[in-house]
Amino acid sequence: MSKQNLIVFDTTLRDGEQSPGASMTKDEKVRIALMLERMRVDVIEAGFAIASEGDFQAVKAVAEAVKDSTICSLSRAIEADIRRAAEAIKPANSGRIHTFLATSPIHMKYKLQMQPDAVIEQAVKAVRFARNLAADVEFSCEDAGRSEMDFLCRIVEAAIAAGARTINIPDTVGYAIPELYAEQIRTLIERVPNSDQAIFSVHCHNDLGLAVANSLAAVQAGARQVECTINGLGERAGNASLEELVMAVRTRPDVFNVETRINPIHIVPTSRLVSTITGFPVQPNKAIVGKNAFAHESGIHQDGILKHRETYEIMKAEDVGWKTNALVLGKHSGRNAFRFRLQELGINFVSEQELNTAFTLFKQLADKKHEIYDEDLQALVTDTRAAAAAEYLQLVAMEVQSKTGETPLAKIVLSVKGAEQAAEAEGSGPVDAVFKAIESLANSGASLELYSVNAITSGTDSQGEVTVRLALGGRIVNGLGADTDIVIASAKAYINALNALQSHTDRKHPQGADI
């Protein structure tokens, strides 16, 4: 029996971005979208076009850049939202409008303050309006996991009759249990008379750690689209992880009568790109993409692997892209080799000037670090594009004194709106002293919510990648910095976060944006 196609719908750029501090710039969204396209993701949900002008421009930019994946924009079941979504996806070779409306009793009563019949009427009206603007329309029943089955059957039937060709049954609050969720999907497909005219989709949140399990149970019950994110990124505890879903289906063909179009070789590079851009490190024991996912320390395991790989490994590390974590460039590498390797990683420069800047930074790094890995290159490109942006603060010079028995002292020179200013400060440690010196010039008043350090690669000469999360007036931003000197990396990250605060435009998340 031939296998059916399982559509992979990636919402890293929309739902993933709703993680506090994970906001992405337009260029960063395009960068990730091109990697998703290279991975052969079927549908890329690029954003929520009505949320802000920035979101609209980001969706539009992704629609212009991506040629082989369907580009989708989320919208509430409101004509203004739907019209804005249609405008944003207009440049796409293949576009989709994804509109949604709450269907659970608690949402209808307290959030929508609408009667069930009125909810169905609005859903039908929204789907019809969207179909006038796009051939591909998806309708989501927000909080379907807590909705009543009779009502779900009614609204799903009506939405399909109105023209929706994908019906999403999301577990919005992560409440579902695999067996019960599968039964819900199976019942809908059986009871809705026109269910054969639509593809049923699932969008699971991970509040109970069951997002992937629920999604896979739904696939076995007949769902043929899974909505997911790279690294499981997403609001609260996150979403179903793309890499886990794809590799589960691929590894267990005896269980799942479906297959995806995904080329898994790009999974690890894409995971690392998303981690670098968002500032959300991947935990070492994360399935598929964690550093320890294919590591074996137990002597028994090592012995078994050496004798026969399949004794303890159900997948090949190379199949998901771990072989790209190999030495690729060094201090003697030329400009063309540098450009070619970055193109292999899905990175293209918008101008020769940007390439020259990145190559200069590469040479500087190669003088300090003999072995340059792909992860170093990803961080380097992020630094290049941050440097190219008009910044409020820039690091000019820094000196740190740290001796046993003495209070650390940091002296720093920053360019503040183009004018150099100097400051110094003491701290409990060198990083604390640097942050206090920077803050004495910035006067941001922001609170430090997170300070995280990760080694980008192995070895004592590895670059340290620092993530700084700042909060101010309800806004949360991440700052990233990388350097072989961890104190310099920390300063870069703090300054990057301050610049993000300075340029931050509030993104409006209309009520119910999280499906």
C-alpha positions as semicolon CSV with decimal commas, in nm:
position;residue;x (nm);y (nm);z (nm)
1;M;0,000;0,000;0,000
2;S;0,142;0,338;-0,101
3;K;0,190;0,589;0,175
4;Q;-0,011;0,911;0,196
5;N;0,152;1,253;0,211
6;L;0,174;1,421;0,550
7;I;0,182;1,798;0,506
8;V;0,434;1,976;0,729
9;F;0,313;2,322;0,830
10;D;0,586;2,519;1,007
11;T;0,483;2,808;1,231
12;T;0,824;2,899;1,377
13;L;0,796;3,248;1,228
14;R;0,450;3,307;1,377
15;D;0,374;3,095;1,683
16;G;0,742;3,042;1,760
17;E;0,798;3,418;1,759
18;Q;0,538;3,454;2,034
19;S;0,787;3,312;2,285
20;P;0,882;3,605;2,513
21;G;1,197;3,762;2,371
22;A;1,195;3,561;2,048
23;S;1,091;3,843;1,813
24;M;1,266;3,829;1,477
25;T;1,346;4,102;1,230
26;K;1,219;4,087;0,872
27;D;1,561;3,981;0,744
28;E;1,591;3,711;1,010
29;K;1,250;3,573;0,915
30;V;1,353;3,556;0,550
31;R;1,675;3,382;0,648
32;I;1,487;3,113;0,841
33;A;1,218;3,082;0,573
34;L;1,479;3,009;0,306
35;M;1,620;2,730;0,522
36;L;1,268;2,589;0,573
37;E;1,219;2,601;0,197
38;R;1,548;2,417;0,147
39;M;1,423;2,156;0,396
40;R;1,112;2,124;0,173
41;V;0,859;2,237;0,433
42;D;0,516;2,237;0,264
43;V;0,363;2,542;0,434
44;I;0,544;2,827;0,611
45;E;0,328;3,041;0,838
46;A;0,527;3,363;0,810
47;G;0,339;3,578;1,061
48;F;0,023;3,757;1,167
49;A;-0,004;4,031;0,904
50;I;-0,252;4,249;1,095
51;A;-0,044;4,245;1,417
52;S;0,183;4,532;1,308
53;E;0,334;4,697;1,004
54;G;0,655;4,508;1,080
55;D;0,473;4,175;1,076
56;F;0,300;4,265;0,749
57;Q;0,631;4,356;0,583
58;A;0,794;4,037;0,714
59;V;0,519;3,814;0,572
60;K;0,540;4,000;0,241
61;A;0,921;3,967;0,232
62;V;0,900;3,592;0,294
63;A;0,633;3,563;0,023
64;E;0,867;3,738;-0,220
65;A;1,175;3,533;-0,128
66;V;1,035;3,179;-0,107
67;K;0,936;3,005;-0,430
68;D;0,869;2,639;-0,348
69;S;0,671;2,645;-0,020
70;T;0,320;2,777;0,040
71;I;0,334;3,102;0,239
72;C;0,062;3,152;0,497
73;S;-0,055;3,442;0,713
74;L;-0,271;3,404;1,020
75;S;-0,582;3,618;1,063
76;R;-0,875;3,643;1,298
77;A;-1,218;3,580;1,146
78;I;-1,249;3,952;1,073
79;E;-1,258;4,107;0,726
80;A;-0,984;4,362;0,801
81;D;-0,750;4,086;0,922
82;I;-0,826;3,865;0,623
83;R;-0,776;4,147;0,373
84;R;-0,440;4,235;0,531
85;A;-0,331;3,871;0,519
86;A;-0,425;3,850;0,151
87;E;-0,218;4,161;0,075
88;A;0,083;4,020;0,257
89;I;0,086;3,682;0,077
90;K;0,007;3,830;-0,266
91;P;0,369;3,798;-0,397
92;A;0,384;3,426;-0,313
93;N;0,380;3,160;-0,583
94;S;0,146;2,972;-0,351
95;G;-0,035;3,154;-0,071
96;R;-0,272;3,058;0,207
97;I;-0,498;3,254;0,443
98;H;-0,530;3,090;0,785
99;T;-0,830;3,227;0,973
100;F;-0,952;3,115;1,314
101;L;-1,230;3,151;1,567
102;A;-1,272;3,011;1,918
103;T;-1,510;2,717;1,956
104;S;-1,488;2,604;2,320
105;P;-1,768;2,701;2,561
106;I;-1,525;2,890;2,786
107;H;-1,384;3,093;2,497
108;M;-1,720;3,165;2,337
109;K;-1,869;3,278;2,667
110;Y;-1,587;3,480;2,820
111;K;-1,367;3,588;2,530
112;L;-1,595;3,620;2,230
113;Q;-1,913;3,678;2,433
114;M;-2,105;3,518;2,147
115;Q;-2,371;3,249;2,117
116;P;-2,274;2,928;1,931
117;D;-2,494;3,001;1,629
118;A;-2,337;3,345;1,593
119;V;-1,991;3,189;1,605
120;I;-2,079;2,954;1,318
121;E;-2,222;3,245;1,121
122;Q;-1,904;3,450;1,166
123;A;-1,683;3,154;1,073
124;V;-1,873;3,095;0,751
125;K;-1,864;3,464;0,664
126;A;-1,487;3,477;0,726
127;V;-1,409;3,167;0,521
128;R;-1,621;3,290;0,228
129;F;-1,453;3,630;0,238
130;A;-1,110;3,467;0,247
131;R;-1,197;3,241;-0,048
132;N;-1,273;3,549;-0,253
133;L;-0,913;3,661;-0,193
134;A;-0,723;3,331;-0,197
135;A;-0,784;2,983;-0,334
136;D;-0,619;2,817;-0,034
137;V;-0,799;2,881;0,297
138;E;-0,746;2,710;0,631
139;F;-0,992;2,741;0,918
140;S;-0,895;2,674;1,280
141;C;-1,126;2,597;1,570
142;E;-0,937;2,769;1,848
143;D;-0,933;2,568;2,172
144;A;-1,082;2,269;1,989
145;G;-0,936;2,041;2,255
146;R;-1,195;2,174;2,503
147;S;-1,480;2,213;2,255
148;E;-1,799;2,009;2,249
149;M;-1,808;1,746;1,976
150;D;-2,158;1,824;1,844
151;F;-2,069;2,190;1,803
152;L;-1,732;2,107;1,644
153;C;-1,906;1,888;1,388
154;R;-2,147;2,170;1,300
155;I;-1,883;2,442;1,258
156;V;-1,638;2,218;1,071
157;E;-1,908;2,111;0,825
158;A;-2,009;2,475;0,773
159;A;-1,648;2,591;0,724
160;I;-1,581;2,322;0,464
161;A;-1,905;2,408;0,283
162;A;-1,794;2,774;0,281
163;G;-1,468;2,684;0,107
164;A;-1,207;2,590;0,369
165;R;-0,988;2,314;0,234
166;T;-0,784;2,263;0,551
167;I;-0,950;2,227;0,892
168;N;-0,726;2,268;1,193
169;I;-0,825;2,113;1,527
170;P;-0,573;2,274;1,765
171;D;-0,499;2,177;2,122
172;T;-0,449;2,544;2,204
173;V;-0,383;2,509;2,575
174;G;-0,201;2,175;2,575
175;Y;-0,489;1,997;2,749
176;A;-0,523;1,690;2,528
177;I;-0,419;1,332;2,598
178;P;-0,308;1,124;2,295
179;E;-0,578;0,856;2,306
180;L;-0,860;1,107;2,358
181;Y;-0,722;1,352;2,103
182;A;-0,697;1,078;1,840
183;E;-1,058;0,982;1,911
184;Q;-1,164;1,344;1,865
185;I;-0,999;1,361;1,521
186;R;-1,135;1,021;1,419
187;T;-1,489;1,115;1,527
188;L;-1,484;1,444;1,336
189;I;-1,371;1,275;1,016
190;E;-1,642;1,009;1,054
191;R;-1,930;1,237;1,156
192;V;-1,878;1,543;0,934
193;P;-2,055;1,463;0,604
194;N;-1,817;1,663;0,383
195;S;-1,495;1,576;0,569
196;D;-1,356;1,418;0,252
197;Q;-1,339;1,766;0,096
198;A;-1,078;1,893;0,344
199;I;-0,747;1,797;0,498
200;F;-0,758;1,773;0,876
201;S;-0,472;1,942;1,058
202;V;-0,345;1,945;1,417
203;H;-0,164;2,217;1,610
204;C;-0,055;2,097;1,953
205;H;0,094;2,289;2,244
206;N;0,333;2,131;2,491
207;D;0,198;2,240;2,829
208;L;0,189;1,880;2,952
209;G;0,484;1,767;2,739
210;L;0,250;1,581;2,501
211;A;0,252;1,798;2,187
212;V;0,441;1,549;1,969
213;A;0,259;1,248;2,113
214;N;-0,079;1,413;2,055
215;S;0,015;1,511;1,699
216;L;0,130;1,159;1,610
217;A;-0,182;1,005;1,764
218;A;-0,389;1,240;1,549
219;V;-0,197;1,136;1,237
220;Q;-0,282;0,773;1,309
221;A;-0,646;0,881;1,341
222;G;-0,650;1,047;0,997
223;A;-0,497;1,394;1,030
224;R;-0,284;1,472;0,726
225;Q;-0,127;1,803;0,826
226;V;0,088;1,868;1,135
227;E;0,160;2,220;1,255
228;C;0,493;2,249;1,433
229;T;0,802;2,459;1,496
230;I;1,178;2,417;1,481
231;N;1,312;2,316;1,824
232;G;0,954;2,310;1,954
233;L;0,975;2,688;1,991
234;G;0,652;2,858;2,093
235;E;0,446;3,035;2,352
236;R;0,448;2,900;2,709
237;A;0,595;2,545;2,697
238;G;0,620;2,556;2,318
239;N;0,473;2,367;2,023
240;A;0,514;2,025;1,869
241;S;0,871;1,991;1,745
242;L;0,911;1,960;1,368
243;E;1,225;1,751;1,393
244;E;1,066;1,503;1,632
245;L;0,749;1,464;1,425
246;V;0,935;1,421;1,097
247;M;1,186;1,171;1,231
248;A;0,921;0,972;1,419
249;V;0,729;0,920;1,094
250;R;1,048;0,847;0,904
251;T;1,187;0,605;1,165
252;R;0,865;0,410;1,218
253;P;0,722;0,341;0,871
254;D;0,578;0,021;1,015
255;V;0,344;0,232;1,232
256;F;0,271;0,541;1,023
257;N;0,118;0,501;0,679
258;V;0,238;0,850;0,580
259;E;0,553;1,016;0,458
260;T;0,673;1,377;0,441
261;R;0,858;1,573;0,173
262;I;1,113;1,690;0,430
263;N;1,483;1,654;0,349
264;P;1,612;1,580;0,702
265;I;1,975;1,664;0,620
266;H;1,887;2,030;0,684
267;I;1,728;1,974;1,027
268;V;2,034;2,040;1,244
269;P;2,157;2,348;1,051
270;T;1,805;2,496;1,064
271;S;1,780;2,420;1,435
272;R;2,104;2,601;1,500
273;L;2,001;2,899;1,289
274;V;1,672;2,938;1,479
275;S;1,855;2,903;1,810
276;T;2,111;3,167;1,714
277;I;1,854;3,417;1,588
278;T;1,606;3,379;1,874
279;G;1,858;3,338;2,154
280;F;1,686;3,021;2,277
281;P;1,958;2,757;2,327
282;V;1,879;2,395;2,247
283;Q;1,909;2,175;2,555
284;P;2,184;1,911;2,518
285;N;1,942;1,620;2,565
286;K;1,683;1,753;2,318
287;A;1,573;1,478;2,081
288;I;1,727;1,487;1,730
289;V;1,899;1,829;1,755
290;G;2,052;1,830;2,105
291;K;2,430;1,791;2,130
292;N;2,388;1,467;2,324
293;A;2,119;1,320;2,098
294;F;2,368;1,079;1,938
295;A;2,630;1,070;2,216
296;H;2,705;0,751;2,408
297;E;2,897;0,755;2,737
298;S;2,801;0,417;2,884
299;G;3,067;0,156;2,816
300;I;2,801;-0,100;2,729
301;H;2,643;0,139;2,479
302;Q;2,978;0,230;2,325
303;D;3,070;-0,136;2,285
304;G;2,737;-0,210;2,120
305;I;2,765;0,088;1,882
306;L;3,115;-0,018;1,775
307;K;2,994;-0,370;1,701
308;H;2,672;-0,272;1,528
309;R;2,529;0,083;1,519
310;E;2,166;-0,025;1,539
311;T;2,214;-0,183;1,881
312;Y;2,162;0,159;2,040
313;E;2,084;0,401;1,756
314;I;1,754;0,406;1,567
315;M;1,862;0,691;1,337
316;K;2,184;0,798;1,170
317;A;2,321;1,128;1,298
318;E;2,425;1,211;0,941
319;D;2,065;1,182;0,819
320;V;1,954;1,486;1,019
321;G;2,254;1,701;0,936
322;W;2,504;1,630;1,211
323;K;2,774;1,562;0,953
324;T;2,764;1,935;0,870
325;N;2,921;1,993;1,213
326;A;3,261;1,935;1,056
327;L;3,567;2,152;1,004
328;V;3,506;2,351;0,688
329;L;3,725;2,660;0,686
330;G;4,048;2,798;0,830
331;K;4,267;3,108;0,825
332;H;4,399;3,025;0,477
333;S;4,054;2,986;0,322
334;G;3,972;3,232;0,046
335;R;3,675;3,456;-0,014
336;N;3,509;3,223;-0,268
337;A;3,535;2,922;-0,036
338;F;3,385;3,135;0,242
339;R;3,095;3,246;0,021
340;F;3,034;2,893;-0,110
341;R;3,017;2,737;0,237
342;L;2,771;2,999;0,357
343;Q;2,555;2,938;0,049
344;E;2,553;2,567;0,143
345;L;2,418;2,675;0,482
346;G;2,141;2,873;0,312
347;I;2,305;3,211;0,375
348;N;2,324;3,462;0,091
349;F;2,452;3,817;0,118
350;V;2,244;4,109;-0,003
351;S;2,552;4,300;-0,121
352;E;2,924;4,264;-0,181
353;Q;2,980;4,506;0,105
354;E;2,803;4,273;0,347
355;L;3,010;3,981;0,218
356;N;3,331;4,183;0,264
357;T;3,235;4,275;0,620
358;A;3,157;3,914;0,704
359;F;3,481;3,792;0,543
360;T;3,684;4,044;0,744
361;L;3,520;3,920;1,066
362;F;3,590;3,563;0,956
363;K;3,960;3,636;0,910
364;Q;3,974;3,804;1,251
365;L;3,811;3,500;1,408
366;A;4,043;3,260;1,221
367;D;4,344;3,439;1,372
368;K;4,207;3,364;1,720
369;K;4,049;3,024;1,654
370;H;4,223;2,771;1,431
371;E;3,920;2,556;1,349
372;I;3,609;2,732;1,212
373;Y;3,284;2,534;1,229
374;D;2,942;2,592;1,075
375;E;2,809;2,716;1,410
376;D;3,084;2,980;1,414
377;L;2,978;3,093;1,068
378;Q;2,611;3,125;1,171
379;A;2,711;3,341;1,470
380;L;2,945;3,546;1,252
381;V;2,668;3,627;1,003
382;T;2,440;3,731;1,288
383;D;2,715;3,965;1,413
384;T;2,767;4,102;1,062
385;R;2,402;4,193;1,018
386;A;2,379;4,342;1,366
387;A;2,680;4,561;1,288
388;A;2,524;4,672;0,960
389;A;2,209;4,795;1,133
390;A;2,189;5,153;1,256
391;E;2,261;5,112;1,625
392;Y;2,204;5,338;1,921
393;L;2,499;5,188;2,111
394;Q;2,820;5,039;1,977
395;L;3,114;4,887;2,161
396;V;3,436;5,078;2,089
397;A;3,680;4,953;2,353
398;M;3,680;4,762;2,678
399;E;3,928;4,680;2,953
400;V;3,854;4,452;3,248
401;Q;4,066;4,400;3,559
402;S;3,999;4,089;3,763
403;K;4,238;3,970;4,034
404;T;4,209;3,727;4,322
405;G;4,107;3,912;4,636
406;E;4,023;4,236;4,453
407;T;3,694;4,376;4,321
408;P;3,671;4,343;3,942
409;L;3,678;4,672;3,749
410;A;3,553;4,737;3,395
411;K;3,644;5,036;3,181
412;I;3,439;5,076;2,867
413;V;3,406;5,313;2,573
414;L;3,077;5,316;2,382
415;S;2,957;5,507;2,081
416;V;2,626;5,655;2,193
417;K;2,434;5,797;1,895
418;G;2,768;5,841;1,720
419;A;2,949;6,015;2,007
420;E;3,207;5,826;2,212
421;Q;3,153;5,813;2,587
422;A;3,360;5,638;2,855
423;A;3,260;5,486;3,187
424;E;3,391;5,248;3,448
425;A;3,229;5,040;3,719
426;E;3,305;4,775;3,977
427;G;3,109;4,452;4,007
428;S;3,092;4,119;4,183
429;G;3,255;3,966;3,875
430;P;3,397;4,089;3,543
431;V;3,067;4,046;3,357
432;D;2,874;4,224;3,631
433;A;3,124;4,511;3,619
434;V;3,091;4,538;3,240
435;F;2,711;4,541;3,254
436;K;2,712;4,811;3,522
437;A;2,953;5,025;3,319
438;I;2,737;4,991;3,007
439;E;2,420;5,067;3,202
440;S;2,576;5,381;3,351
441;L;2,591;5,520;2,997
442;A;2,269;5,370;2,863
443;N;2,047;5,449;3,164
444;S;1,787;5,208;3,027
445;G;1,629;5,109;3,356
446;A;1,578;4,757;3,216
447;S;1,592;4,451;3,438
448;L;1,811;4,154;3,348
449;E;1,584;3,850;3,313
450;L;1,832;3,600;3,170
451;Y;2,206;3,563;3,125
452;S;2,306;3,246;2,946
453;V;2,642;3,127;2,811
454;N;2,691;2,842;2,565
455;A;3,000;2,716;2,390
456;I;2,928;2,727;2,017
457;T;3,167;2,441;1,947
458;S;3,400;2,219;2,148
459;G;3,748;2,309;2,269
460;T;3,892;2,580;2,492
461;D;3,921;2,813;2,193
462;S;3,549;2,785;2,122
463;Q;3,348;3,099;2,078
464;G;3,117;3,167;2,366
465;E;2,763;3,258;2,264
466;V;2,593;3,476;2,523
467;T;2,221;3,545;2,546
468;V;2,094;3,840;2,748
469;R;1,723;3,894;2,807
470;L;1,606;4,236;2,923
471;A;1,260;4,347;3,034
472;L;1,130;4,702;3,040
473;G;0,772;4,824;3,067
474;G;0,622;4,491;2,961
475;R;0,861;4,454;2,667
476;I;1,102;4,161;2,656
477;V;1,398;4,146;2,419
478;N;1,692;3,914;2,364
479;G;2,046;4,021;2,287
480;L;2,312;3,794;2,137
481;G;2,688;3,817;2,132
482;A;2,965;3,578;2,032
483;D;3,340;3,594;2,083
484;T;3,629;3,376;2,192
485;D;3,649;3,611;2,493
486;I;3,336;3,544;2,699
487;V;3,344;3,888;2,865
488;I;3,348;4,061;2,527
489;A;3,068;3,831;2,410
490;S;2,871;3,933;2,719
491;A;2,920;4,302;2,646
492;K;2,808;4,251;2,286
493;A;2,497;4,066;2,400
494;Y;2,399;4,332;2,654
495;I;2,450;4,611;2,400
496;N;2,256;4,415;2,138
497;A;1,963;4,384;2,380
498;L;1,974;4,755;2,464
499;N;1,966;4,839;2,093
500;A;1,667;4,609;2,051
501;L;1,489;4,790;2,333
502;Q;1,567;5,123;2,174
503;S;1,432;5,024;1,833
504;H;1,151;4,798;1,956
505;T;0,805;4,866;1,819
506;D;0,523;4,713;2,018
507;R;0,373;4,416;1,834
508;K;0,000;4,394;1,882
509;H;-0,113;4,040;1,955
510;P;-0,489;4,046;1,899
511;Q;-0,676;3,844;2,155
512;G;-0,672;3,480;2,060
513;A;-0,363;3,503;1,840
514;D;-0,239;3,181;1,994
515;I;-0,430;2,892;1,838
